[in-house]
């Protein structure tokens, strides 16, 4: 298919610029991927919408204040970095390290561009040396400063809100752009399908006999970089790290053996589980990297239902949902959501894609 096959009309006012007062006050559009039938529900009714015995799989990654805004030494031109991952390690391992230079792969932009050898100055004495241009707006940058990187990012870093949220992050965002179950630091974007969950909702899910397990995928450019070629098959996904514990793999494999549904909370969970699955659908525990690009025609070995937010036109995420439910059904559902005033993207409403009863 062509990239333009994944386009849809989206008024600017449909893009949520801030979270609702309550996480679970969102709306939920339920799509039957067999018939295309739609149902409108309050998100707070999720325990009643799901089935007893369902296994929810969550991504427990935590968003890092990984956006740095400063200046190029010598010229004073504005420079901005988005830290993606350290070279030769995980974000969780790198953040506590003692002072000293550490190389990171970053997305970068600056007035008149970034070139190897450029020195960048950020708040609180944090400095960067551009070592290499890696292509696609990525750079290898050595960072050094007066404290540990975790301490420096806590004061000099900014929360990396998506560019379609047209404001600087607030104190409210520091809490609301994290899931309530976020644990492992490493992402530069939130697993937004999980932003709707609350402790109260988890209690009600448990009361309905619905359980959950957690995996980790560090969200990076692989998830959100735009597709630039009209031929979507030419798009390359950047690798993202994931890990699945023995307990999580056992929970998923047990649910499948017992005929219970595996409900992925977010596209990152889908890519993690499907990347770790053998040909028979058995999920293997362990750590790895995924470049999985799911689009119509691909097979899903593990996931039975998908809880997700509404995604950008022409995005790999929209293609993944289309692979799961069918492009025509998904785009028709999106048109209904636009017309019905649903809120789109990270702070927006949600969608459950499942097989009807």
C-alpha positions as a LaTeX table, in Angstrom:
\begin{tabular}{lrrr}
\hline
Residue & $x$ (\AA) & $y$ (\AA) & $z$ (\AA) \\
\hline
Unk1 & 0.00 & 0.00 & 0.00 \\
Unk2 & 0.98 & 3.63 & $-0.40$ \\
Unk3 & 1.61 & 5.96 & 2.52 \\
Unk4 & $-1.34$ & 8.09 & 1.44 \\
Unk5 & $-3.62$ & 5.09 & 2.10 \\
Unk6 & $-3.14$ & 5.80 & 5.82 \\
Unk7 & $-4.25$ & 9.43 & 5.74 \\
Unk8 & $-7.37$ & 10.82 & 7.38 \\
Unk9 & $-8.93$ & 14.19 & 8.11 \\
Unk10 & $-8.05$ & 15.54 & 11.55 \\
Unk11 & $-9.02$ & 19.07 & 12.63 \\
Unk12 & $-6.43$ & 20.79 & 14.81 \\
Unk13 & $-8.98$ & 21.12 & 17.62 \\
Unk14 & $-9.18$ & 17.31 & 17.87 \\
Unk15 & $-5.58$ & 17.09 & 19.13 \\
Unk16 & $-5.55$ & 16.99 & 22.94 \\
Unk17 & $-3.17$ & 19.63 & 24.29 \\
Unk18 & $-3.51$ & 18.72 & 27.98 \\
Unk19 & $-4.71$ & 15.78 & 30.07 \\
Unk20 & $-8.20$ & 15.59 & 31.51 \\
Unk21 & $-8.62$ & 16.25 & 35.22 \\
Unk22 & $-8.97$ & 12.49 & 35.87 \\
Unk23 & $-7.00$ & 9.84 & 34.01 \\
Unk24 & $-9.93$ & 7.45 & 33.60 \\
Unk25 & $-12.39$ & 10.18 & 32.55 \\
Unk26 & $-11.51$ & 9.58 & 28.89 \\
Unk27 & $-13.80$ & 8.02 & 26.32 \\
Unk28 & $-13.34$ & 4.51 & 24.90 \\
Unk29 & $-14.25$ & 3.56 & 21.35 \\
Unk30 & $-14.68$ & $-0.22$ & 21.05 \\
Unk31 & $-14.09$ & $-1.68$ & 17.58 \\
Unk32 & $-15.13$ & $-5.22$ & 16.66 \\
Unk33 & $-12.37$ & $-6.10$ & 14.22 \\
Unk34 & $-14.49$ & $-8.82$ & 12.59 \\
Unk35 & $-17.64$ & $-6.85$ & 11.81 \\
Unk36 & $-16.41$ & $-3.28$ & 12.11 \\
Unk37 & $-19.17$ & $-2.53$ & 14.63 \\
Unk38 & $-18.46$ & 0.31 & 17.05 \\
Unk39 & $-19.54$ & 1.07 & 20.61 \\
Unk40 & $-18.96$ & 4.22 & 22.64 \\
Unk41 & $-18.13$ & 3.70 & 26.33 \\
Unk42 & $-16.64$ & 5.73 & 29.18 \\
Unk43 & $-13.09$ & 4.54 & 29.84 \\
Unk44 & $-14.01$ & 3.96 & 33.49 \\
Unk45 & $-16.20$ & 1.07 & 32.27 \\
Unk46 & $-13.16$ & $-0.83$ & 30.96 \\
Unk47 & $-13.52$ & $-3.58$ & 33.63 \\
Unk48 & $-17.03$ & $-4.27$ & 32.34 \\
Unk49 & $-15.95$ & $-4.12$ & 28.68 \\
Unk50 & $-13.14$ & $-6.66$ & 29.12 \\
Unk51 & $-13.76$ & $-10.33$ & 29.85 \\
Unk52 & $-13.15$ & $-12.26$ & 33.02 \\
Unk53 & $-9.79$ & $-14.00$ & 32.75 \\
Unk54 & $-8.28$ & $-11.48$ & 30.33 \\
Unk55 & $-4.57$ & $-10.80$ & 30.80 \\
Unk56 & $-3.56$ & $-7.18$ & 30.32 \\
Unk57 & 0.09 & $-6.70$ & 29.35 \\
Unk58 & 1.54 & $-3.29$ & 30.27 \\
Unk59 & 4.74 & $-1.47$ & 29.32 \\
Unk60 & 6.29 & $-0.28$ & 32.60 \\
Unk61 & 8.86 & 2.02 & 31.01 \\
Unk62 & 9.40 & 5.45 & 32.55 \\
Unk63 & 9.89 & 8.64 & 30.53 \\
Unk64 & 13.20 & 10.40 & 31.16 \\
Unk65 & 13.61 & 14.19 & 31.15 \\
Unk66 & 15.74 & 13.65 & 28.09 \\
Unk67 & 15.22 & 16.92 & 26.18 \\
Unk68 & 18.12 & 19.35 & 26.51 \\
Unk69 & 17.94 & 22.92 & 25.22 \\
Unk70 & 21.10 & 25.01 & 25.13 \\
Unk71 & 23.51 & 26.79 & 22.82 \\
Unk72 & 26.47 & 26.11 & 20.57 \\
Unk73 & 29.69 & 27.36 & 22.10 \\
Unk74 & 31.27 & 30.12 & 20.10 \\
Unk75 & 28.24 & 31.11 & 18.04 \\
Unk76 & 25.55 & 31.14 & 20.72 \\
Unk77 & 23.12 & 29.50 & 18.31 \\
Unk78 & 20.30 & 27.47 & 19.80 \\
Unk79 & 20.92 & 23.72 & 20.07 \\
Unk80 & 18.57 & 20.96 & 21.18 \\
Unk81 & 19.19 & 17.29 & 21.93 \\
Unk82 & 16.85 & 14.43 & 22.69 \\
Unk83 & 18.78 & 11.65 & 24.39 \\
Unk84 & 17.78 & 8.29 & 22.90 \\
Unk85 & 20.10 & 5.75 & 24.52 \\
Unk86 & 23.67 & 5.50 & 25.78 \\
Unk87 & 26.26 & 3.85 & 23.58 \\
Unk88 & 26.90 & 0.36 & 24.87 \\
Unk89 & 24.32 & 0.21 & 27.65 \\
Unk90 & 20.79 & 0.88 & 28.83 \\
Unk91 & 19.39 & 4.17 & 30.07 \\
Unk92 & 18.72 & 2.65 & 33.47 \\
Unk93 & 22.40 & 1.69 & 33.77 \\
Unk94 & 23.68 & 5.03 & 32.48 \\
Unk95 & 21.69 & 7.51 & 34.55 \\
Unk96 & 23.35 & 6.88 & 37.94 \\
Unk97 & 26.91 & 6.94 & 36.59 \\
Unk98 & 29.45 & 9.17 & 38.30 \\
Unk99 & 30.68 & 12.35 & 36.57 \\
Unk100 & 32.58 & 11.84 & 33.35 \\
Unk101 & 31.92 & 11.83 & 29.64 \\
Unk102 & 29.48 & 9.24 & 28.35 \\
Unk103 & 28.52 & 8.86 & 24.70 \\
Unk104 & 24.82 & 8.90 & 23.80 \\
Unk105 & 22.89 & 8.51 & 20.59 \\
Unk106 & 20.71 & 11.62 & 20.36 \\
Unk107 & 18.26 & 13.27 & 18.04 \\
Unk108 & 19.61 & 16.77 & 17.49 \\
Unk109 & 18.82 & 20.06 & 15.84 \\
Unk110 & 20.41 & 23.47 & 15.92 \\
Unk111 & 20.52 & 26.78 & 14.15 \\
Unk112 & 22.67 & 26.19 & 11.05 \\
Unk113 & 22.85 & 22.47 & 11.91 \\
Unk114 & 25.09 & 20.30 & 14.09 \\
Unk115 & 28.53 & 19.22 & 12.95 \\
Unk116 & 31.12 & 16.89 & 14.50 \\
Unk117 & 33.36 & 18.85 & 16.83 \\
Unk118 & 30.65 & 21.25 & 17.96 \\
Unk119 & 30.55 & 21.89 & 21.72 \\
Unk120 & 27.11 & 22.40 & 23.24 \\
Unk121 & 26.42 & 24.13 & 26.56 \\
Unk122 & 23.31 & 23.29 & 28.56 \\
Unk123 & 22.05 & 24.50 & 31.95 \\
Unk124 & 23.83 & 23.60 & 35.22 \\
Unk125 & 27.19 & 23.03 & 33.56 \\
Unk126 & 26.16 & 20.07 & 31.41 \\
Unk127 & 28.19 & 19.97 & 28.19 \\
Unk128 & 28.02 & 17.97 & 24.99 \\
Unk129 & 30.58 & 17.25 & 22.29 \\
Unk130 & 29.18 & 16.17 & 18.94 \\
Unk131 & 31.35 & 13.24 & 17.91 \\
Unk132 & 29.60 & 11.87 & 14.83 \\
Unk133 & 26.56 & 12.41 & 12.60 \\
Unk134 & 24.65 & 9.14 & 12.24 \\
Unk135 & 21.97 & 10.19 & 9.75 \\
Unk136 & 18.20 & 10.70 & 10.12 \\
Unk137 & 18.83 & 13.56 & 12.55 \\
Unk138 & 20.79 & 11.30 & 14.94 \\
Unk139 & 24.15 & 12.13 & 16.45 \\
Unk140 & 26.68 & 10.51 & 18.75 \\
Unk141 & 27.29 & 13.03 & 21.53 \\
Unk142 & 29.60 & 12.79 & 24.56 \\
Unk143 & 27.99 & 14.32 & 27.65 \\
Unk144 & 29.80 & 15.44 & 30.78 \\
Unk145 & 29.09 & 17.64 & 33.77 \\
Unk146 & 29.46 & 18.25 & 37.47 \\
Unk147 & 27.07 & 15.59 & 38.80 \\
Unk148 & 25.63 & 12.26 & 37.78 \\
Unk149 & 23.63 & 12.36 & 34.58 \\
Unk150 & 20.47 & 11.51 & 36.50 \\
Unk151 & 21.00 & 14.56 & 38.71 \\
Unk152 & 21.80 & 16.76 & 35.73 \\
Unk153 & 18.74 & 15.73 & 33.76 \\
Unk154 & 16.54 & 16.32 & 36.81 \\
Unk155 & 17.51 & 20.00 & 36.72 \\
Unk156 & 18.68 & 20.69 & 33.14 \\
Unk157 & 16.45 & 18.27 & 31.24 \\
Unk158 & 12.90 & 18.80 & 30.07 \\
Unk159 & 10.12 & 16.29 & 29.64 \\
Unk160 & 10.00 & 15.40 & 25.92 \\
Unk161 & 6.37 & 16.14 & 25.12 \\
Unk162 & 5.44 & 15.37 & 21.50 \\
Unk163 & 5.76 & 18.28 & 19.05 \\
Unk164 & 2.00 & 18.39 & 18.43 \\
Unk165 & 1.55 & 19.53 & 22.05 \\
Unk166 & 2.27 & 23.15 & 21.38 \\
Unk167 & 3.57 & 24.32 & 24.74 \\
Unk168 & 6.42 & 23.72 & 27.15 \\
Unk169 & 5.91 & 20.96 & 29.75 \\
Unk170 & 4.33 & 21.94 & 33.05 \\
Unk171 & 4.54 & 20.57 & 36.59 \\
Unk172 & 1.32 & 18.69 & 35.83 \\
Unk173 & 2.95 & 16.97 & 32.86 \\
Unk174 & 5.73 & 15.62 & 35.08 \\
Unk175 & 3.14 & 13.34 & 36.68 \\
Unk176 & 0.55 & 12.94 & 33.94 \\
Unk177 & 2.96 & 12.05 & 31.10 \\
Unk178 & 3.92 & 8.94 & 33.10 \\
Unk179 & 1.76 & 5.89 & 33.69 \\
Unk180 & 0.91 & 5.18 & 37.34 \\
Unk181 & 2.89 & 1.93 & 36.97 \\
Unk182 & 6.00 & 3.45 & 35.33 \\
Unk183 & 9.09 & 1.85 & 36.83 \\
Unk184 & 12.08 & 1.45 & 34.49 \\
Unk185 & 13.62 & 4.72 & 33.17 \\
Unk186 & 14.50 & 4.63 & 29.51 \\
Unk187 & 11.89 & 6.20 & 27.22 \\
Unk188 & 11.65 & 9.49 & 25.37 \\
Unk189 & 7.89 & 9.11 & 24.87 \\
Unk190 & 5.17 & 7.72 & 27.08 \\
Unk191 & 3.33 & 4.45 & 26.39 \\
Unk192 & 0.20 & 6.53 & 26.05 \\
Unk193 & $-2.35$ & 3.72 & 26.07 \\
Unk194 & $-1.48$ & 3.26 & 29.74 \\
Unk195 & $-2.00$ & 6.88 & 30.76 \\
Unk196 & $-5.70$ & 6.21 & 31.45 \\
Unk197 & $-5.11$ & 3.67 & 34.25 \\
Unk198 & $-5.55$ & 4.54 & 37.92 \\
Unk199 & $-5.11$ & 2.53 & 41.15 \\
Unk200 & $-8.89$ & 2.57 & 41.48 \\
Unk201 & $-9.29$ & 1.10 & 38.01 \\
Unk202 & $-6.78$ & $-1.67$ & 38.79 \\
Unk203 & $-8.78$ & $-2.56$ & 41.89 \\
Unk204 & $-11.95$ & $-2.87$ & 39.85 \\
Unk205 & $-10.17$ & $-4.93$ & 37.19 \\
Unk206 & $-8.93$ & $-7.34$ & 39.84 \\
Unk207 & $-12.45$ & $-7.59$ & 41.25 \\
Unk208 & $-13.65$ & $-8.68$ & 37.81 \\
Unk209 & $-11.05$ & $-11.45$ & 37.57 \\
Unk210 & $-8.84$ & $-9.54$ & 35.11 \\
Unk211 & $-5.10$ & $-9.75$ & 35.77 \\
Unk212 & $-2.01$ & $-8.08$ & 34.32 \\
Unk213 & 1.70 & $-8.49$ & 33.68 \\
Unk214 & 4.43 & $-6.01$ & 32.76 \\
Unk215 & 7.12 & $-5.95$ & 30.08 \\
Unk216 & 9.53 & $-3.11$ & 29.26 \\
Unk217 & 10.21 & $-1.45$ & 25.93 \\
Unk218 & 12.27 & 1.74 & 25.90 \\
Unk219 & 10.35 & 3.96 & 23.50 \\
Unk220 & 12.61 & 5.75 & 21.06 \\
Unk221 & 12.62 & 6.95 & 17.45 \\
Unk222 & 11.56 & 3.53 & 16.21 \\
Unk223 & 8.10 & 4.19 & 17.59 \\
Unk224 & 7.50 & 7.77 & 16.50 \\
Unk225 & 9.73 & 8.78 & 13.58 \\
Unk226 & 7.59 & 9.65 & 10.54 \\
Unk227 & 7.46 & 7.54 & 7.39 \\
Unk228 & 9.03 & 9.63 & 4.65 \\
Unk229 & 8.68 & 7.33 & 1.63 \\
Unk230 & 5.38 & 7.00 & $-0.22$ \\
Unk231 & 6.26 & 3.31 & $-0.46$ \\
Unk232 & 5.83 & 2.37 & 3.21 \\
Unk233 & 7.71 & $-0.91$ & 2.71 \\
Unk234 & 10.93 & 1.14 & 2.34 \\
Unk235 & 10.64 & 2.55 & 5.87 \\
Unk236 & 13.27 & 1.35 & 8.35 \\
Unk237 & 12.41 & 1.08 & 12.05 \\
Unk238 & 15.17 & 2.13 & 14.43 \\
Unk239 & 15.93 & $-0.54$ & 17.07 \\
Unk240 & 14.34 & $-0.27$ & 20.50 \\
Unk241 & 15.37 & $-2.29$ & 23.55 \\
Unk242 & 12.91 & $-4.52$ & 25.37 \\
Unk243 & 12.94 & $-7.02$ & 28.21 \\
Unk244 & 10.47 & $-9.67$ & 29.33 \\
Unk245 & 10.78 & $-11.25$ & 32.76 \\
Unk246 & 10.32 & $-14.96$ & 33.40 \\
Unk247 & 7.14 & $-14.10$ & 35.31 \\
Unk248 & 5.67 & $-12.04$ & 32.46 \\
Unk249 & 6.47 & $-14.71$ & 29.85 \\
Unk250 & 4.88 & $-17.37$ & 32.08 \\
Unk251 & 1.75 & $-15.23$ & 32.52 \\
Unk252 & 1.35 & $-14.70$ & 28.77 \\
Unk253 & 2.04 & $-18.31$ & 27.86 \\
Unk254 & $-0.27$ & $-19.52$ & 30.63 \\
Unk255 & $-3.12$ & $-17.32$ & 29.40 \\
Unk256 & $-2.71$ & $-18.66$ & 25.87 \\
Unk257 & $-2.68$ & $-22.28$ & 27.03 \\
Unk258 & $-5.86$ & $-21.69$ & 29.03 \\
Unk259 & $-7.70$ & $-19.95$ & 26.20 \\
Unk260 & $-7.74$ & $-16.56$ & 27.93 \\
Unk261 & $-7.18$ & $-13.40$ & 25.92 \\
Unk262 & $-3.88$ & $-11.53$ & 25.87 \\
Unk263 & $-4.78$ & $-7.83$ & 25.74 \\
Unk264 & $-1.87$ & $-5.59$ & 24.76 \\
Unk265 & $-2.00$ & $-2.14$ & 26.38 \\
Unk266 & $-0.36$ & $-0.16$ & 23.61 \\
Unk267 & 1.46 & $-0.75$ & 20.36 \\
Unk268 & 4.81 & $-1.04$ & 22.15 \\
Unk269 & 3.52 & $-4.08$ & 24.02 \\
Unk270 & 2.35 & $-5.61$ & 20.73 \\
Unk271 & 5.80 & $-5.16$ & 19.20 \\
Unk272 & 7.52 & $-6.54$ & 22.30 \\
Unk273 & 5.39 & $-9.68$ & 22.53 \\
Unk274 & 5.36 & $-10.39$ & 18.81 \\
Unk275 & 9.14 & $-9.85$ & 18.60 \\
Unk276 & 9.74 & $-12.34$ & 21.41 \\
Unk277 & 7.33 & $-14.98$ & 20.12 \\
Unk278 & 8.39 & $-18.24$ & 18.51 \\
Unk279 & 6.53 & $-19.49$ & 15.42 \\
Unk280 & 4.06 & $-21.30$ & 17.70 \\
Unk281 & 3.34 & $-18.10$ & 19.65 \\
Unk282 & 5.25 & $-19.06$ & 22.78 \\
Unk283 & 6.83 & $-15.91$ & 24.26 \\
Unk284 & 10.46 & $-16.18$ & 25.33 \\
Unk285 & 11.74 & $-14.34$ & 28.39 \\
Unk286 & 14.85 & $-12.19$ & 28.10 \\
Unk287 & 16.17 & $-8.94$ & 26.68 \\
Unk288 & 16.59 & $-7.93$ & 23.08 \\
Unk289 & 16.06 & $-5.27$ & 20.43 \\
Unk290 & 13.15 & $-4.97$ & 18.05 \\
Unk291 & 12.82 & $-3.35$ & 14.64 \\
Unk292 & 9.47 & $-5.02$ & 14.01 \\
Unk293 & 7.31 & $-3.07$ & 11.56 \\
Unk294 & 3.79 & $-4.54$ & 11.52 \\
Unk295 & 1.50 & $-3.60$ & 8.64 \\
Unk296 & $-1.50$ & $-5.14$ & 6.86 \\
Unk297 & $-0.85$ & $-8.73$ & 5.85 \\
Unk298 & 1.34 & $-9.52$ & 8.86 \\
Unk299 & 0.35 & $-12.23$ & 11.32 \\
Unk300 & $-0.15$ & $-11.76$ & 15.06 \\
Unk301 & 0.94 & $-14.81$ & 17.06 \\
Unk302 & 0.29 & $-13.64$ & 20.62 \\
Unk303 & $-2.03$ & $-10.63$ & 20.92 \\
Unk304 & $-5.80$ & $-11.19$ & 20.94 \\
Unk305 & $-6.99$ & $-7.64$ & 21.68 \\
Unk306 & $-5.40$ & $-4.19$ & 21.60 \\
Unk307 & $-6.03$ & $-1.21$ & 23.84 \\
Unk308 & $-4.51$ & 1.88 & 22.27 \\
Unk309 & $-4.87$ & 5.63 & 21.72 \\
Unk310 & $-5.63$ & 7.30 & 18.39 \\
Unk311 & $-2.53$ & 7.69 & 16.22 \\
Unk312 & $-1.14$ & 10.19 & 13.75 \\
Unk313 & $-2.01$ & 9.91 & 10.06 \\
Unk314 & 0.59 & 8.10 & 7.95 \\
Unk315 & 2.34 & 6.71 & 11.05 \\
Unk316 & 3.77 & 3.24 & 11.68 \\
Unk317 & 1.45 & 3.05 & 14.70 \\
Unk318 & $-1.64$ & 3.53 & 12.54 \\
Unk319 & $-0.28$ & 0.87 & 10.21 \\
Unk320 & 0.11 & $-1.54$ & 13.14 \\
Unk321 & $-3.50$ & $-1.01$ & 14.24 \\
Unk322 & $-4.57$ & $-1.43$ & 10.62 \\
Unk323 & $-2.65$ & $-4.71$ & 10.45 \\
Unk324 & $-4.54$ & $-5.91$ & 13.51 \\
Unk325 & $-8.06$ & $-4.79$ & 12.53 \\
Unk326 & $-8.02$ & $-3.97$ & 8.83 \\
Unk327 & $-7.22$ & $-0.59$ & 7.31 \\
Unk328 & $-10.74$ & 0.17 & 6.11 \\
Unk329 & $-12.32$ & $-0.64$ & 9.48 \\
Unk330 & $-9.76$ & 1.40 & 11.38 \\
Unk331 & $-10.04$ & 4.47 & 9.16 \\
Unk332 & $-13.83$ & 4.27 & 9.30 \\
Unk333 & $-13.63$ & 4.13 & 13.11 \\
Unk334 & $-11.26$ & 7.11 & 13.13 \\
Unk335 & $-13.72$ & 9.12 & 11.03 \\
Unk336 & $-16.50$ & 8.31 & 13.50 \\
Unk337 & $-14.21$ & 9.34 & 16.37 \\
Unk338 & $-13.41$ & 12.68 & 14.70 \\
Unk339 & $-17.07$ & 13.39 & 14.04 \\
Unk340 & $-18.01$ & 12.41 & 17.60 \\
Unk341 & $-15.47$ & 14.78 & 19.15 \\
Unk342 & $-12.97$ & 12.26 & 20.50 \\
Unk343 & $-9.64$ & 13.65 & 21.66 \\
Unk344 & $-6.63$ & 12.42 & 19.69 \\
Unk345 & $-2.99$ & 11.43 & 20.37 \\
Unk346 & $-1.02$ & 11.23 & 23.62 \\
Unk347 & $-3.42$ & 12.97 & 26.01 \\
Unk348 & $-6.45$ & 11.87 & 24.04 \\
Unk349 & $-9.09$ & 9.16 & 24.27 \\
Unk350 & $-8.65$ & 5.44 & 23.75 \\
Unk351 & $-9.74$ & 2.62 & 21.50 \\
Unk352 & $-10.18$ & $-1.09$ & 22.23 \\
Unk353 & $-9.85$ & $-3.41$ & 19.21 \\
Unk354 & $-11.19$ & $-6.88$ & 19.85 \\
Unk355 & $-13.17$ & $-9.74$ & 18.37 \\
Unk356 & $-16.84$ & $-9.26$ & 19.17 \\
Unk357 & $-18.57$ & $-11.67$ & 21.47 \\
\hline
\end{tabular}
